[in-house]
Amino acid sequence: MYAIIEVGGKQYKVESGTSLEVEKLNKKQGSSITINKVLLVAGNGKKAPIVGTPYIKEAKVTAKVLGDKKTKKTISFKYRRRKSSHNTKGHRQSLTRILIDKISADNS
């Protein structure tokens, strides 16, 4: 059974036991979260997948927070020729690693 969920404005295909990195969530390490923004549930033995409009009301995905991390620094460099002008900026995105525990769709 798999589902397509939306976390932090991005969509992810997840199965039970999948770990993924999402936009930073304000949760402590080891805590459990419930994701209600489920777009699709499929592969649960039924003929057709369940598709939401845009979300499935009865479906939810529970996950465990494994910890926070930051990505590799990306450098933005702006240069203007013959102007003695240049600007360097760096950015590190904060991420949260989660582990998918259970996918449930109760609209049988």
CYANA upper distance limits for C-alpha pairs under 8 A (distance plus 0.5 A):
  1 MET  CA     15 GLU  CA      6.86
  1 MET  CA     16 SER  CA      8.11
  1 MET  CA     41 VAL  CA      7.83
  1 MET  CA     42 ALA  CA      6.34
  1 MET  CA     43 GLY  CA      4.86
  1 MET  CA     44 ASN  CA      5.45
  1 MET  CA    103 ILE  CA      8.20
  2 TYR  CA     13 LYS  CA      7.51
  2 TYR  CA     14 VAL  CA      6.17
  2 TYR  CA     15 GLU  CA      5.05
  2 TYR  CA     16 SER  CA      7.83
  2 TYR  CA     41 VAL  CA      6.46
  2 TYR  CA     42 ALA  CA      6.11
  2 TYR  CA     43 GLY  CA      6.69
  2 TYR  CA     44 ASN  CA      8.36
  2 TYR  CA    103 ILE  CA      7.99
  3 ALA  CA     13 LYS  CA      6.26
  3 ALA  CA     14 VAL  CA      5.97
  3 ALA  CA     15 GLU  CA      7.01
  3 ALA  CA     38 VAL  CA      7.48
  3 ALA  CA     39 LEU  CA      7.86
  3 ALA  CA     40 LEU  CA      5.88
  3 ALA  CA     41 VAL  CA      4.91
  3 ALA  CA     42 ALA  CA      6.82
  3 ALA  CA    103 ILE  CA      7.80
  4 ILE  CA     11 GLN  CA      7.07
  4 ILE  CA     12 TYR  CA      5.99
  4 ILE  CA     13 LYS  CA      4.94
  4 ILE  CA     14 VAL  CA      6.72
  4 ILE  CA     38 VAL  CA      6.53
  4 ILE  CA     39 LEU  CA      5.96
  4 ILE  CA     40 LEU  CA      5.65
  4 ILE  CA     41 VAL  CA      7.22
  5 ILE  CA     11 GLN  CA      6.02
  5 ILE  CA     12 TYR  CA      5.93
  5 ILE  CA     13 LYS  CA      7.05
  5 ILE  CA     14 VAL  CA      7.90
  5 ILE  CA     35 ILE  CA      8.13
  5 ILE  CA     37 LYS  CA      6.31
  5 ILE  CA     38 VAL  CA      4.99
  5 ILE  CA     39 LEU  CA      6.19
  5 ILE  CA     40 LEU  CA      7.86
  6 GLU  CA     10 LYS  CA      5.97
  6 GLU  CA     11 GLN  CA      4.91
  6 GLU  CA     12 TYR  CA      6.91
  6 GLU  CA     37 LYS  CA      6.03
  6 GLU  CA     38 VAL  CA      7.01
  6 GLU  CA     39 LEU  CA      7.82
  7 VAL  CA     11 GLN  CA      6.94
  7 VAL  CA     12 TYR  CA      8.24
  7 VAL  CA     22 VAL  CA      7.29
  7 VAL  CA     23 GLU  CA      7.85
  7 VAL  CA     35 ILE  CA      8.25
  7 VAL  CA     37 LYS  CA      8.02
  8 GLY  CA     22 VAL  CA      7.38
  8 GLY  CA     23 GLU  CA      5.96
  8 GLY  CA     24 LYS  CA      8.49
 14 VAL  CA     18 THR  CA      6.58
 14 VAL  CA    100 ILE  CA      7.83
 15 GLU  CA    100 ILE  CA      7.44
 15 GLU  CA    103 ILE  CA      8.06
 16 SER  CA    100 ILE  CA      5.85
 16 SER  CA    101 ASP  CA      5.96
 16 SER  CA    102 LYS  CA      6.08
 16 SER  CA    103 ILE  CA      7.20
 17 GLY  CA     99 LEU  CA      6.82
 17 GLY  CA    100 ILE  CA      5.78
 17 GLY  CA    101 ASP  CA      6.44
 18 THR  CA     99 LEU  CA      6.26
 18 THR  CA    100 ILE  CA      5.87
 19 SER  CA     97 ARG  CA      7.34
 19 SER  CA     98 ILE  CA      6.00
 19 SER  CA     99 LEU  CA      4.75
 19 SER  CA    100 ILE  CA      6.70
 20 LEU  CA     97 ARG  CA      6.10
 20 LEU  CA     98 ILE  CA      6.12
 20 LEU  CA     99 LEU  CA      7.17
 21 GLU  CA     95 LEU  CA      6.51
 21 GLU  CA     96 THR  CA      5.97
 21 GLU  CA     97 ARG  CA      4.86
 21 GLU  CA     98 ILE  CA      6.86
 22 VAL  CA     95 LEU  CA      6.08
 22 VAL  CA     96 THR  CA      5.93
 22 VAL  CA     97 ARG  CA      6.93
 22 VAL  CA     98 ILE  CA      8.06
 23 GLU  CA     94 SER  CA      7.19
 23 GLU  CA     95 LEU  CA      5.35
 23 GLU  CA     96 THR  CA      6.61
 24 LYS  CA     68 ASP  CA      7.83
 24 LYS  CA     94 SER  CA      6.05
 24 LYS  CA     95 LEU  CA      4.99
 24 LYS  CA     96 THR  CA      5.40
 25 LEU  CA     95 LEU  CA      8.21
 25 LEU  CA     96 THR  CA      6.68
 27 LYS  CA     31 SER  CA      7.22
 27 LYS  CA     65 VAL  CA      7.74
 28 LYS  CA     65 VAL  CA      7.55
 28 LYS  CA     67 GLY  CA      7.98
 29 GLN  CA     65 VAL  CA      5.79
 29 GLN  CA     66 LEU  CA      5.97
 29 GLN  CA     67 GLY  CA      5.51
 29 GLN  CA     68 ASP  CA      8.30
 30 GLY  CA     64 LYS  CA      6.70
 30 GLY  CA     65 VAL  CA      5.76
 30 GLY  CA     66 LEU  CA      6.44
 30 GLY  CA     67 GLY  CA      8.14
 31 SER  CA     64 LYS  CA      6.36
 31 SER  CA     65 VAL  CA      6.10
 32 SER  CA     62 THR  CA      7.52
 32 SER  CA     63 ALA  CA      6.21
 32 SER  CA     64 LYS  CA      4.97
 32 SER  CA     65 VAL  CA      6.72
 33 ILE  CA     62 THR  CA      6.25
 33 ILE  CA     63 ALA  CA      5.83
 33 ILE  CA     64 LYS  CA      6.69
 33 ILE  CA     65 VAL  CA      7.87
 34 THR  CA     60 LYS  CA      7.13
 34 THR  CA     61 VAL  CA      6.21
 34 THR  CA     62 THR  CA      5.00
 34 THR  CA     63 ALA  CA      6.87
 35 ILE  CA     60 LYS  CA      6.18
 35 ILE  CA     61 VAL  CA      5.58
 35 ILE  CA     62 THR  CA      6.72
 35 ILE  CA     63 ALA  CA      8.26
 36 ASN  CA     57 LYS  CA      8.22
 36 ASN  CA     59 ALA  CA      7.14
 36 ASN  CA     60 LYS  CA      5.29
 36 ASN  CA     61 VAL  CA      7.14
 37 LYS  CA     55 TYR  CA      6.31
 37 LYS  CA     56 ILE  CA      7.91
 37 LYS  CA     60 LYS  CA      7.80
 38 VAL  CA     52 GLY  CA      8.00
 38 VAL  CA     55 TYR  CA      5.89
 38 VAL  CA     56 ILE  CA      6.27
 38 VAL  CA     59 ALA  CA      6.82
 38 VAL  CA     60 LYS  CA      6.91
 38 VAL  CA     61 VAL  CA      8.01
 39 LEU  CA     51 VAL  CA      6.70
 39 LEU  CA     52 GLY  CA      5.73
 39 LEU  CA     53 THR  CA      8.16
 39 LEU  CA     54 PRO  CA      6.69
 39 LEU  CA     55 TYR  CA      5.26
 39 LEU  CA     56 ILE  CA      6.59
 40 LEU  CA     49 PRO  CA      7.48
 40 LEU  CA     50 ILE  CA      6.15
 40 LEU  CA     51 VAL  CA      5.15
 40 LEU  CA     52 GLY  CA      6.61
 40 LEU  CA     55 TYR  CA      8.14
 40 LEU  CA     56 ILE  CA      7.69
 41 VAL  CA     49 PRO  CA      6.28
 41 VAL  CA     50 ILE  CA      5.71
 41 VAL  CA     51 VAL  CA      7.25
 41 VAL  CA    105 ALA  CA      7.74
 42 ALA  CA     46 LYS  CA      8.35
 42 ALA  CA     48 ALA  CA      7.70
 42 ALA  CA     49 PRO  CA      4.79
 42 ALA  CA     50 ILE  CA      6.78
 43 GLY  CA     49 PRO  CA      7.41
 50 ILE  CA     56 ILE  CA      8.35
 51 VAL  CA     55 TYR  CA      8.13
 51 VAL  CA     56 ILE  CA      7.36
 52 GLY  CA     56 ILE  CA      4.86
 52 GLY  CA     57 LYS  CA      8.23
 58 GLU  CA    105 ALA  CA      6.36
 58 GLU  CA    106 ASP  CA      5.93
 58 GLU  CA    107 ASN  CA      6.47
 59 ALA  CA    103 ILE  CA      8.15
 59 ALA  CA    104 SER  CA      6.07
 59 ALA  CA    105 ALA  CA      4.60
 59 ALA  CA    106 ASP  CA      6.66
 59 ALA  CA    107 ASN  CA      8.12
 60 LYS  CA    103 ILE  CA      6.72
 60 LYS  CA    104 SER  CA      6.06
 60 LYS  CA    105 ALA  CA      7.08
 61 VAL  CA    100 ILE  CA      7.82
 61 VAL  CA    101 ASP  CA      8.09
 61 VAL  CA    102 LYS  CA      6.30
 61 VAL  CA    103 ILE  CA      5.12
 61 VAL  CA    104 SER  CA      6.83
 62 THR  CA    100 ILE  CA      6.75
 62 THR  CA    101 ASP  CA      6.11
 62 THR  CA    102 LYS  CA      5.84
 62 THR  CA    103 ILE  CA      7.15
 63 ALA  CA     98 ILE  CA      6.77
 63 ALA  CA     99 LEU  CA      5.88
 63 ALA  CA    100 ILE  CA      4.82
 63 ALA  CA    101 ASP  CA      5.54
 63 ALA  CA    102 LYS  CA      7.56
 64 LYS  CA     98 ILE  CA      6.05
 64 LYS  CA     99 LEU  CA      5.68
 64 LYS  CA    100 ILE  CA      7.03
 64 LYS  CA    101 ASP  CA      7.38
 65 VAL  CA     96 THR  CA      7.79
 65 VAL  CA     97 ARG  CA      6.75
 65 VAL  CA     98 ILE  CA      5.05
 65 VAL  CA     99 LEU  CA      7.00
 66 LEU  CA     96 THR  CA      8.01
 66 LEU  CA     97 ARG  CA      5.90
 66 LEU  CA     98 ILE  CA      5.84
 66 LEU  CA     99 LEU  CA      7.30
 67 GLY  CA     96 THR  CA      6.32
 67 GLY  CA     97 ARG  CA      6.01
 67 GLY  CA     98 ILE  CA      7.88
 68 ASP  CA     94 SER  CA      7.75
 68 ASP  CA     95 LEU  CA      6.24
 68 ASP  CA     96 THR  CA      4.90
 68 ASP  CA     97 ARG  CA      6.63
 69 LYS  CA     94 SER  CA      6.50
 69 LYS  CA     95 LEU  CA      5.86
 69 LYS  CA     96 THR  CA      6.78
 69 LYS  CA     97 ARG  CA      8.12
 70 LYS  CA     92 ARG  CA      6.54
 70 LYS  CA     93 GLN  CA      6.06
 70 LYS  CA     94 SER  CA      5.05
 70 LYS  CA     95 LEU  CA      6.28
 71 THR  CA     92 ARG  CA      6.04
 71 THR  CA     93 GLN  CA      5.96
 71 THR  CA     94 SER  CA      7.16
 71 THR  CA     95 LEU  CA      7.86
 72 LYS  CA     92 ARG  CA      6.66
 72 LYS  CA     93 GLN  CA      8.41
 73 LYS  CA     90 GLY  CA      6.80
 73 LYS  CA     91 HIS  CA      5.99
 73 LYS  CA     92 ARG  CA      5.26
 73 LYS  CA     93 GLN  CA      8.38
 74 THR  CA     90 GLY  CA      6.12
 74 THR  CA     91 HIS  CA      5.89
 74 THR  CA     92 ARG  CA      7.09
 75 ILE  CA     88 THR  CA      7.53
 75 ILE  CA     89 LYS  CA      6.31
 75 ILE  CA     90 GLY  CA      5.03
 75 ILE  CA     91 HIS  CA      7.13
 76 SER  CA     88 THR  CA      6.24
 76 SER  CA     89 LYS  CA      5.57
 76 SER  CA     90 GLY  CA      6.58
 77 PHE  CA     86 HIS  CA      7.80
 77 PHE  CA     87 ASN  CA      6.22
 77 PHE  CA     88 THR  CA      5.04
 77 PHE  CA     89 LYS  CA      6.94
 78 LYS  CA     86 HIS  CA      6.00
 78 LYS  CA     87 ASN  CA      5.59
 78 LYS  CA     88 THR  CA      6.96
 79 TYR  CA     85 SER  CA      6.69
 79 TYR  CA     86 HIS  CA      4.88
 79 TYR  CA     87 ASN  CA      7.06
 80 ARG  CA     84 SER  CA      7.67
 80 ARG  CA     85 SER  CA      6.05
 80 ARG  CA     86 HIS  CA      6.73
 81 ARG  CA     85 SER  CA      8.03
